[in-house]
Amino acid sequence: MTAVVLGAGGQVGRALTRRFPHAVALTRAGLDVGDPAAVAAHDWSGVDLVVNAAAWTAVDAAEDPANRAAVRAVNVDGVGALADAARVHGFLLVHFSTEYVFDGTHPGPIPEDAPVHPLSVYGRSKADGDALVTALDRHLLLRTTWVVGEGRNFVRTMAGLADRGVSPSVVADQVGRPTLADDLADAVAHLADAGLSGTYNVTCGGEPASWADVAEVVFAARGRDPRAVRRVSTAEYTADKPGLAPRPLNSVLDLAKLQGTGFRPRDWRTAVQDSLTTVG
């Protein structure tokens, strides 16, 4: 199989290049997905699998009108160009989605076929890009949450605060599950090798938790009292931060379809603990 990983410099991209060591790994410098013309002009001949980990993920910055064209270019227009290339060249396109396409009001874990209703500019751009991918006869759209990998992420931030003796305020009413980037890459390999197509929720497993719960796990692992984490509501946290994008309160994705393929996600607590061995 000839594979290409796009967005290879990001958290998910780095995990994918480890999982697919023989893939052609392209960072933004190698192929800017935000440039649809460049995507269309790229030589895709002989490629069997394209995993697109390139995206605008700065959720709050996406709300700035000055950034909206750039957000759409990467998350929608470039994705459309990749979908067009998949039709012409016949490769399997793997694309990543997010719980931000939902409004967070679904009662319980959110299934793959729940109607989308994004609250933010970022969420809308991802939903629009997803629609272009799912229009393909053959595709994998993997919806994930709270990614933790090599780079800037919540777990790394909390570990740094714990090590410096800081006691942060962390939201306790947004609920979901962290997803380790390496686990996400393993799911890509599993689903692609099985010849599957469609939309799958992919997160770590275990009991859903709030951001504050995750922070407490990190603090305990770093030898700090978990009670040093101050639990606050979303309303309290955002009261003096008017530029923040709205977040869904329920980010818990239903994993039954993924588990039905034989893939068993790790418990998020175990995965987070393992990830902390790489946090300096």
C-alpha positions as CSV (number, residue, x, y, z in Angstrom):
1,M,0.0,0.0,0.0
2,T,1.3,3.5,-0.9
3,A,0.1,5.9,1.8
4,V,0.4,9.7,2.2
5,V,0.0,11.5,5.5
6,L,-1.0,15.1,5.3
7,G,-0.5,17.5,8.2
8,A,2.4,15.3,9.3
9,G,3.8,18.0,11.7
10,G,0.8,18.0,14.0
11,Q,-0.1,15.9,17.0
12,V,-2.1,13.4,15.0
13,G,0.2,13.6,12.0
14,R,3.2,12.7,14.0
15,A,1.4,9.7,15.5
16,L,0.4,8.6,12.0
17,T,3.9,8.8,10.6
18,R,5.0,6.5,13.5
19,R,2.2,4.1,12.7
20,F,2.8,4.2,8.9
21,P,6.6,4.5,8.8
22,H,6.7,3.9,5.0
23,A,4.1,6.6,4.2
24,V,5.0,9.8,2.4
25,A,4.7,12.3,5.2
26,L,3.9,15.8,4.1
27,T,3.8,18.8,6.4
28,R,2.2,22.1,5.3
29,A,5.5,23.0,3.6
30,G,5.2,19.8,1.5
31,L,1.6,20.3,0.6
32,D,-0.6,23.1,1.9
33,V,-4.1,21.6,2.2
34,G,-5.4,25.2,2.5
35,D,-4.4,25.7,-1.1
36,P,-7.0,23.7,-3.2
37,A,-5.1,24.4,-6.4
38,A,-2.0,22.8,-4.9
39,V,-4.0,19.8,-3.8
40,A,-5.5,19.4,-7.2
41,A,-2.1,19.7,-8.9
42,H,-0.3,17.2,-6.6
43,D,0.7,13.9,-8.2
44,W,-1.6,11.3,-6.6
45,S,-0.8,8.6,-9.1
46,G,-0.2,5.2,-7.5
47,V,-1.5,6.4,-4.1
48,D,-3.8,3.9,-2.3
49,L,-4.4,5.7,1.0
50,V,-4.4,9.4,2.0
51,V,-4.8,10.3,5.7
52,N,-5.6,14.0,6.1
53,A,-4.5,15.2,9.5
54,A,-4.3,18.8,8.3
55,A,-6.8,21.2,9.8
56,W,-7.4,24.6,11.3
57,T,-7.9,23.6,15.0
58,A,-7.4,26.9,16.7
59,V,-11.1,27.0,17.8
60,D,-11.1,30.4,19.4
61,A,-9.0,32.1,16.7
62,A,-11.5,30.8,14.1
63,E,-14.1,33.2,15.6
64,D,-12.1,36.2,14.4
65,P,-13.6,37.4,11.1
66,A,-10.0,38.1,9.8
67,N,-9.3,34.3,10.0
68,R,-12.5,32.9,8.6
69,A,-11.3,32.6,5.0
70,A,-8.2,30.7,6.1
71,V,-10.4,28.4,8.3
72,R,-12.6,27.6,5.3
73,A,-9.6,27.1,3.0
74,V,-8.1,24.3,5.2
75,N,-11.2,22.8,6.7
76,V,-13.6,22.9,3.7
77,D,-12.1,24.0,0.3
78,G,-8.9,21.9,0.6
79,V,-10.9,18.9,1.9
80,G,-13.1,19.3,-1.2
81,A,-10.1,19.2,-3.4
82,L,-8.9,16.0,-1.7
83,A,-12.3,14.4,-2.2
84,D,-12.1,15.3,-5.9
85,A,-8.7,13.7,-6.1
86,A,-10.0,10.6,-4.4
87,R,-12.7,10.3,-7.0
88,V,-10.2,10.6,-9.9
89,H,-7.4,8.5,-8.5
90,G,-9.3,5.9,-6.5
91,F,-7.5,6.2,-3.2
92,L,-9.1,5.8,0.2
93,L,-9.4,9.2,1.9
94,V,-9.3,9.2,5.7
95,H,-10.4,12.4,7.3
96,F,-10.8,13.5,11.0
97,S,-13.8,15.2,12.4
98,T,-14.8,16.5,15.9
99,E,-17.5,16.7,18.4
100,Y,-17.7,20.4,17.6
101,V,-20.0,19.5,14.8
102,F,-22.7,18.9,17.5
103,D,-24.2,21.3,20.0
104,G,-23.7,19.1,23.0
105,T,-27.4,18.7,23.9
106,H,-27.7,15.0,22.9
107,P,-28.7,12.9,25.9
108,G,-25.9,10.4,26.4
109,P,-23.2,9.2,24.1
110,I,-23.6,10.7,20.6
111,P,-23.9,8.2,17.7
112,E,-22.4,8.7,14.3
113,D,-25.7,9.5,12.6
114,A,-26.8,12.2,15.0
115,P,-27.7,15.4,13.2
116,V,-25.0,18.0,13.2
117,H,-25.6,21.4,14.8
118,P,-22.3,23.3,15.3
119,L,-22.1,26.2,17.7
120,S,-18.9,27.8,16.4
121,V,-17.1,28.8,13.2
122,Y,-14.7,26.0,13.6
123,G,-17.5,23.5,14.1
124,R,-19.4,24.7,11.0
125,S,-16.2,24.5,8.9
126,K,-15.6,20.9,10.1
127,A,-19.2,19.9,9.4
128,D,-19.0,21.4,5.9
129,G,-15.8,19.6,5.2
130,D,-17.2,16.3,6.6
131,A,-20.1,16.5,4.1
132,L,-17.7,16.6,1.2
133,V,-15.9,13.5,2.4
134,T,-19.0,11.5,3.2
135,A,-20.2,12.1,-0.4
136,L,-17.5,9.8,-1.5
137,D,-18.5,6.2,-2.2
138,R,-15.4,5.0,-0.3
139,H,-14.0,7.0,2.7
140,L,-13.3,6.9,6.4
141,L,-14.5,9.9,8.5
142,L,-13.2,9.5,12.0
143,R,-14.8,11.7,14.6
144,T,-12.7,12.3,17.7
145,T,-12.4,14.4,20.9
146,W,-9.8,16.0,23.2
147,V,-6.7,14.8,21.4
148,V,-3.5,14.3,23.3
149,G,-0.3,13.8,21.4
150,E,3.2,15.2,20.9
151,G,2.7,18.9,21.0
152,R,0.5,21.4,22.8
153,N,-2.5,19.9,24.5
154,F,-4.5,19.9,27.7
155,V,-2.6,17.1,29.4
156,R,0.7,18.7,28.7
157,T,-0.5,22.1,29.9
158,M,-1.9,20.6,33.1
159,A,1.3,18.7,33.8
160,G,3.3,21.9,33.4
161,L,1.0,23.7,35.8
162,A,1.3,20.9,38.3
163,D,5.0,20.9,38.1
164,R,5.2,24.6,38.7
165,G,2.9,24.6,41.7
166,V,0.0,26.4,40.0
167,S,-3.5,25.6,41.0
168,P,-5.7,26.2,37.9
169,S,-9.4,26.7,37.5
170,V,-10.8,24.0,35.2
171,V,-14.2,23.5,33.7
172,A,-16.2,20.7,35.3
173,D,-19.4,20.8,33.3
174,Q,-18.0,19.8,29.8
175,V,-17.9,16.1,29.6
176,G,-16.1,13.8,27.2
177,R,-13.1,11.5,26.8
178,P,-9.5,12.2,25.9
179,T,-8.1,10.5,22.8
180,L,-4.4,9.7,22.5
181,A,-3.1,10.4,19.0
182,D,-1.3,7.0,18.9
183,D,-4.6,5.3,19.6
184,L,-6.3,7.3,16.8
185,A,-3.5,6.2,14.4
186,D,-4.0,2.6,15.5
187,A,-7.7,2.9,14.7
188,V,-6.9,4.3,11.2
189,A,-4.8,1.2,10.5
190,H,-7.4,-1.1,11.9
191,L,-10.3,0.3,9.9
192,A,-8.3,0.7,6.7
193,D,-6.8,-2.8,6.9
194,A,-10.3,-4.2,7.4
195,G,-11.5,-2.5,4.2
196,L,-14.2,-0.6,6.0
197,S,-15.8,2.6,4.9
198,G,-18.0,5.2,6.5
199,T,-18.1,7.3,9.7
200,Y,-16.7,6.1,13.0
201,N,-16.4,7.7,16.4
202,V,-12.9,7.1,17.7
203,T,-11.9,8.1,21.2
204,C,-10.4,6.4,24.2
205,G,-12.8,4.4,26.3
206,G,-13.8,4.4,29.9
207,E,-16.2,6.4,32.0
208,P,-16.8,9.9,30.6
209,A,-15.1,12.7,32.5
210,S,-15.0,16.4,32.7
211,W,-11.9,18.5,31.9
212,A,-11.5,19.0,35.6
213,D,-11.5,15.2,36.1
214,V,-8.8,14.9,33.6
215,A,-6.8,17.6,35.2
216,E,-7.1,15.9,38.6
217,V,-5.7,12.6,37.1
218,V,-2.8,14.6,35.7
219,F,-2.1,16.4,39.0
220,A,-2.2,13.1,41.0
221,A,0.2,11.5,38.5
222,R,2.6,14.4,39.0
223,G,2.5,14.1,42.8
224,R,0.1,17.0,43.4
225,D,-3.1,17.0,45.4
226,P,-5.9,16.7,42.9
227,R,-7.8,19.2,45.1
228,A,-5.4,21.8,43.9
229,V,-7.6,21.9,40.7
230,R,-10.4,24.4,41.2
231,R,-13.6,23.1,39.6
232,V,-15.6,25.8,37.8
233,S,-18.6,26.0,35.4
234,T,-18.3,27.0,31.8
235,A,-20.2,30.2,32.6
236,E,-17.7,31.0,35.3
237,Y,-14.7,30.2,33.3
238,T,-15.8,32.3,30.3
239,A,-17.2,35.2,32.1
240,D,-14.1,37.4,31.5
241,K,-13.1,35.8,28.2
242,P,-15.5,37.2,25.6
243,G,-13.5,35.9,22.6
244,L,-13.9,32.2,23.3
245,A,-15.9,30.0,20.9
246,P,-18.8,28.2,22.4
247,R,-18.1,24.6,23.4
248,P,-20.5,21.6,23.5
249,L,-21.2,20.5,27.0
250,N,-21.6,16.9,26.0
251,S,-18.6,15.6,23.9
252,V,-19.1,11.9,24.7
253,L,-19.1,9.9,21.5
254,D,-20.8,6.5,21.2
255,L,-18.1,3.9,20.6
256,A,-20.4,0.9,19.8
257,K,-19.8,1.0,16.1
258,L,-16.1,1.1,16.4
259,Q,-16.1,-1.7,19.0
260,G,-18.2,-3.7,16.7
261,T,-15.3,-3.9,14.2
262,G,-13.1,-5.5,16.8
263,F,-11.2,-2.4,17.9
264,R,-11.0,-2.0,21.7
265,P,-10.2,1.5,22.8
266,R,-8.0,1.9,25.8
267,D,-9.4,3.4,29.0
268,W,-8.6,7.1,28.9
269,R,-7.1,7.1,32.4
270,T,-4.6,4.4,31.4
271,A,-3.9,6.2,28.1
272,V,-3.4,9.6,29.9
273,Q,-1.1,8.0,32.5
274,D,1.0,6.5,29.7
275,S,1.2,9.8,27.9
276,L,2.6,11.5,30.9
277,T,5.9,9.5,30.6
278,T,6.6,11.7,27.5
279,V,5.7,15.0,29.2
280,G,8.7,16.9,30.3
